[in-house]
Amino acid sequence: MLRWRCSHSKMDGEIVVMEYSAVIFDLDGTLLDTLADIAEAANRVLAARQFPTHELESYRSFVGNGVEVLMERALPPEQCTPAIIATSGGEFRRIYSEIWNRTTTPYPEIHDLLAFLTQHGVQKAILSNKPHRNTQICVSEYFEPSEFAVVFGQRDDIPCKPDPTAAWEISSALAVSPSECLFLGDSDVDMQTAVRAGMTGIGATWGFRSRSELLQCGASRTIDHPLELRQLFPAPQ
C-alpha cells in the first residue's frame, strides 16, 4: 500500500513528518455545491406550512448536521417541537428527492483532484450527514462508480458526524489507521470529526463555512482550491 510522506512545520519550528494513504471527503460544500437545491427544498417545506422562508446565504450555517437539525434551524423558534421537526424532516426528504439535481454541480478542480489521487494510489471515501440514500444517488450522478471505495451518508444505526464512529468504520474498511487519513471538509462538523477520529482535518474554504471557523474547530490547515491538496502528496524521492 502506498503511503505518502508530508512534512508539517509547527509554530516552534519543529518538523513533523506524516504519512497519508487515504482521503475521506465530505460531500455537500466539499465535493458538490448543493446549497441552492437544499435551500429550495427546505423553503418549500416552510412555505407549505406558511412559515417564513430564508435567503440562500442563511443555509450556509443551517446545513452540516443532518436533516432534522437543518429543519430545526430553519423553522421559527416557537415551532421547533419534536413532532414538527420530525414531520418537516420527512417533508424535506420527499421534496429534496425530487429536485436534488436542479443546480447541484461538482466544484471546479474536483475531478482533477480525484484523478490525481487515483494516479498516485491514494484511497478515497465519502462521509456525509446527508441521508445515506441521497448521498449514494448524488455520488452516482456526478462521479464514476469506482471513484470512491466507501460512500456513507447518514444511517439510522450510526451516529452523525462529528461522532467518529463512521470515520473509524471507513478507515477500517480501507485497512488504514486513522492517522493515515486526511479528512477534507468545509464545516465545523467535519473538522471536529477529524479531531475526534484522530485524523488530519483539512478545511475547504470554497464551501459553506469560513476559514476562521474551520481553524477554530481543529483544521490542521485550510486550502482555497481543491488542487492545493496535492501539496500533501509530493512525489516520492
C-alpha angles and dihedrals in degrees: 000000000000118000120188120212120218130178120222122193117218123210091260092055097256113145115222118192115210129186121214129187103163142039122208112200131202111222114213111060093005110057099007133034097224101151100108094051092046091049092049093051093047093046090052089055091050095045092050088058091044092245122142115272127219138236117254094253092059090065091064088077095036098060130072106065102069135274099294093052089046091056093042089057093045098046122086107267093242090056097053098110119143091247095051093044091051094046092045090050090054091048090049092053092051095048095041091053087061100046105024096118103042095105104357115124139159114265117254114277094017095112090046090052092049091050090051092051092047091050090052095048096248115153117233133204140165129226116182137166088218110110109281097243092048090048092053092046092051093048093048090051099051106026139049115269094244096041095102127039093207131020118187130174128174109313125190095233097045125067117246123250132304083051103093097218096100092042089055090047089056095048089050092050090050091047093234132118119251089247089062092058129091113205111207115194144139104225145064087250092059094048092047089050091053092050094047092046095049093246131130110260118214116191119221107211094190089072135074104297138056130263092242092054092049092051093045090053096054110280111159087210140339130234128202098203130032095239090060086078087074088077088073091057104053120178113274115261 
